[in-house]
Amino acid sequence: MIQRAFVDYTFQRRAALADLRAGRRGQTEVCDAHPYLVRAARYHGDKTDRPCPVCRVENVTLVHYVYGDQWKVGSGQAKTARQIASMAARVSEFSVYVVEVCTTCDWNHLIESFVTGVPADPDTGKRRVRK
């Protein structure tokens, strides 16, 4: 899967955790995952081997959200990494946002975002066929 327009949010994550440890932010400010996000992590997320940086009780889960013009109503759905890799080979360009979630303490942070999928032909605006 080819990732374009990749953005890494590691520095913002580190800053949020540093603020928490220094007392500039409270735990309720950083552990504020929406119930839908926690539910998506439980049922559609990809488990990692990285412990939660706040509670260290369990490993964080990655939730991948997909957005694209071609889905209209379905845009914003949570998908697994395997589903996204499969879609990238056959669906026109779409954006993916990866969120790290702890289902114990509700820590959540945007980890990365990127664009993937079959790019449109710049001349015609239609989907290119991969060979």
TORRO-822685 format. One record per residue (C-alpha): x negated, y, z negated; residue in one letter; residue number from 1. Coordinates in pm, 1 decimal. Layout:
# TORRO-822685
+----------+----------+----------+------+-----+
:       c1 :       c2 :       c3 : type : seq :
+----------+----------+----------+------+-----+
:        X :        Y :        Z :    A : NUM :
...
+----------+----------+----------+------+-----+
***
This chain:
# TORRO-822685
+----------+----------+----------+------+-----+
:       c1 :       c2 :       c3 : type : seq :
+----------+----------+----------+------+-----+
:      0.0 :      0.0 :      0.0 :    M :   1 :
:   -142.6 :    333.9 :    104.8 :    I :   2 :
:    -94.6 :    617.5 :   -143.4 :    Q :   3 :
:    -95.3 :    975.0 :    -15.6 :    R :   4 :
:    -65.9 :   1305.9 :   -205.1 :    A :   5 :
:   -184.7 :   1130.0 :   -521.3 :    F :   6 :
:   -166.3 :   1333.3 :   -844.1 :    V :   7 :
:   -318.2 :   1204.8 :  -1169.1 :    D :   8 :
:   -180.1 :   1347.1 :  -1495.0 :    Y :   9 :
:   -452.0 :   1206.4 :  -1723.4 :    T :  10 :
:   -574.9 :   1547.7 :  -1840.9 :    F :  11 :
:   -225.1 :   1657.5 :  -1944.2 :    Q :  12 :
:   -177.5 :   1327.0 :  -2127.8 :    R :  13 :
:   -506.5 :   1374.6 :  -2313.2 :    R :  14 :
:   -413.2 :   1732.7 :  -2402.4 :    A :  15 :
:    -73.6 :   1624.7 :  -2539.2 :    A :  16 :
:   -236.5 :   1355.0 :  -2752.9 :    L :  17 :
:   -508.8 :   1595.0 :  -2872.9 :    A :  18 :
:   -240.3 :   1848.0 :  -2972.9 :    D :  19 :
:    -55.6 :   1574.4 :  -3161.5 :    L :  20 :
:   -366.8 :   1464.3 :  -3350.1 :    R :  21 :
:   -463.3 :   1824.7 :  -3429.0 :    A :  22 :
:   -116.8 :   1897.9 :  -3566.2 :    G :  23 :
:    -25.9 :   2154.5 :  -3299.8 :    R :  24 :
:    262.9 :   1932.2 :  -3185.8 :    R :  25 :
:    485.2 :   1706.0 :  -3388.3 :    G :  26 :
:    552.9 :   1341.2 :  -3311.5 :    Q :  27 :
:    915.2 :   1422.8 :  -3230.7 :    T :  28 :
:    793.0 :   1653.8 :  -2953.4 :    E :  29 :
:    592.3 :   1385.2 :  -2774.2 :    V :  30 :
:    800.0 :   1079.2 :  -2867.0 :    C :  31 :
:   1120.6 :   1198.1 :  -2705.6 :    D :  32 :
:   1198.2 :    944.2 :  -2433.3 :    A :  33 :
:   1553.3 :    959.1 :  -2301.8 :    H :  34 :
:   1753.4 :    642.2 :  -2377.2 :    P :  35 :
:   1782.7 :    571.1 :  -2002.1 :    Y :  36 :
:   1403.8 :    584.1 :  -1968.2 :    L :  37 :
:   1358.4 :    339.9 :  -2257.8 :    V :  38 :
:   1620.2 :    109.9 :  -2103.9 :    R :  39 :
:   1445.7 :    128.3 :  -1765.0 :    A :  40 :
:   1117.8 :     36.6 :  -1936.7 :    A :  41 :
:   1277.2 :   -269.7 :  -2096.5 :    R :  42 :
:   1445.0 :   -402.8 :  -1783.2 :    Y :  43 :
:   1250.6 :   -264.2 :  -1485.1 :    H :  44 :
:    909.4 :   -171.3 :  -1626.0 :    G :  45 :
:    572.3 :   -334.1 :  -1576.5 :    D :  46 :
:    403.3 :   -432.2 :  -1904.0 :    K :  47 :
:     43.0 :   -324.4 :  -1954.4 :    T :  48 :
:   -233.3 :   -432.8 :  -2189.6 :    D :  49 :
:   -280.7 :    -75.9 :  -2321.2 :    R :  50 :
:   -151.0 :     -6.6 :  -2672.9 :    P :  51 :
:     73.0 :    292.0 :  -2732.6 :    C :  52 :
:   -155.1 :    589.6 :  -2808.9 :    P :  53 :
:     83.8 :    713.6 :  -3080.0 :    V :  54 :
:    216.3 :    416.8 :  -3279.9 :    C :  55 :
:    -18.6 :    137.3 :  -3162.2 :    R :  56 :
:    259.6 :   -113.0 :  -3243.6 :    V :  57 :
:    312.2 :   -240.8 :  -2890.4 :    E :  58 :
:    168.9 :   -202.2 :  -2543.0 :    N :  59 :
:    308.3 :     66.4 :  -2316.1 :    V :  60 :
:    523.5 :    -13.7 :  -2015.6 :    T :  61 :
:    500.1 :    160.4 :  -1678.1 :    L :  62 :
:    824.2 :    269.0 :  -1513.0 :    V :  63 :
:    811.5 :    359.4 :  -1143.0 :    H :  64 :
:   1080.6 :    594.3 :  -1012.9 :    Y :  65 :
:   1133.1 :    629.8 :   -637.6 :    V :  66 :
:   1271.9 :    934.0 :   -458.6 :    Y :  67 :
:   1338.9 :    972.1 :    -88.6 :    G :  68 :
:   1578.7 :   1140.6 :    152.3 :    D :  69 :
:   1679.1 :    807.8 :    303.4 :    Q :  70 :
:   1845.7 :    684.2 :    -18.5 :    W :  71 :
:   2075.8 :    975.7 :   -101.1 :    K :  72 :
:   2264.1 :    819.3 :   -397.2 :    V :  73 :
:   1994.3 :    560.5 :   -477.2 :    G :  74 :
:   1718.1 :    815.9 :   -508.4 :    S :  75 :
:   1572.8 :    820.2 :   -858.7 :    G :  76 :
:   1599.2 :    447.6 :   -923.1 :    Q :  77 :
:   1345.4 :    255.3 :  -1129.1 :    A :  78 :
:   1157.0 :    -13.4 :   -935.4 :    K :  79 :
:    878.5 :   -255.4 :  -1021.3 :    T :  80 :
:    532.7 :   -211.7 :   -869.3 :    A :  81 :
:    593.0 :   -526.2 :   -663.6 :    R :  82 :
:    917.5 :   -384.4 :   -520.9 :    Q :  83 :
:    743.2 :    -59.0 :   -430.6 :    I :  84 :
:    461.2 :   -241.3 :   -251.6 :    A :  85 :
:    719.1 :   -433.8 :    -49.9 :    S :  86 :
:    916.8 :   -119.1 :     32.2 :    M :  87 :
:    604.4 :     74.2 :    135.4 :    A :  88 :
:    553.8 :   -154.6 :    434.8 :    A :  89 :
:    904.2 :   -110.6 :    577.0 :    R :  90 :
:   1065.7 :    211.0 :    446.9 :    V :  91 :
:    998.8 :    567.0 :    562.9 :    S :  92 :
:    800.2 :    794.4 :    331.7 :    E :  93 :
:    913.0 :    823.3 :    -28.7 :    F :  94 :
:    774.4 :    962.5 :   -354.3 :    S :  95 :
:    686.0 :    753.4 :   -658.1 :    V :  96 :
:    653.6 :    883.9 :  -1013.8 :    Y :  97 :
:    494.5 :    654.4 :  -1272.7 :    V :  98 :
:    585.4 :    711.5 :  -1638.0 :    V :  99 :
:    417.2 :    545.6 :  -1936.4 :    E : 100 :
:    673.0 :    448.7 :  -2204.7 :    V : 101 :
:    658.9 :    295.6 :  -2553.0 :    C : 102 :
:    989.5 :    131.1 :  -2641.0 :    T : 103 :
:    904.9 :    137.5 :  -3013.3 :    T : 104 :
:    827.0 :    504.5 :  -3082.9 :    C : 105 :
:    966.6 :    657.0 :  -2756.8 :    D : 106 :
:    629.8 :    798.9 :  -2643.3 :    W : 107 :
:    648.3 :    882.5 :  -2272.9 :    N : 108 :
:    428.4 :   1067.5 :  -2032.3 :    H : 109 :
:    404.7 :   1106.7 :  -1656.2 :    L : 110 :
:     91.5 :    916.7 :  -1551.3 :    I : 111 :
:     74.1 :    967.6 :  -1175.6 :    E : 112 :
:    274.1 :   1050.6 :   -866.6 :    S : 113 :
:    216.6 :    970.4 :   -502.5 :    F : 114 :
:    380.4 :    937.9 :   -162.9 :    V : 115 :
:    388.1 :    605.1 :     16.8 :    T : 116 :
:    585.8 :    432.9 :    290.4 :    G : 117 :
:    571.3 :    443.3 :    667.2 :    V : 118 :
:    478.7 :    799.2 :    771.5 :    P : 119 :
:    683.4 :    982.9 :   1031.4 :    A : 120 :
:    531.0 :   1060.9 :   1369.8 :    D : 121 :
:    444.6 :   1434.8 :   1359.1 :    P : 122 :
:    552.5 :   1481.9 :   1722.8 :    D : 123 :
:    895.8 :   1320.1 :   1711.8 :    T : 124 :
:    974.1 :   1315.7 :   1341.1 :    G : 125 :
:   1063.7 :    948.2 :   1373.0 :    K : 126 :
:    912.7 :    663.5 :   1179.8 :    R : 127 :
:    589.7 :    523.4 :   1317.9 :    R : 128 :
:    566.9 :    151.8 :   1372.4 :    V : 129 :
:    275.3 :     -4.3 :   1186.8 :    R : 130 :
:     67.4 :   -245.4 :   1389.8 :    K : 131 :
+----------+----------+----------+------+-----+
***
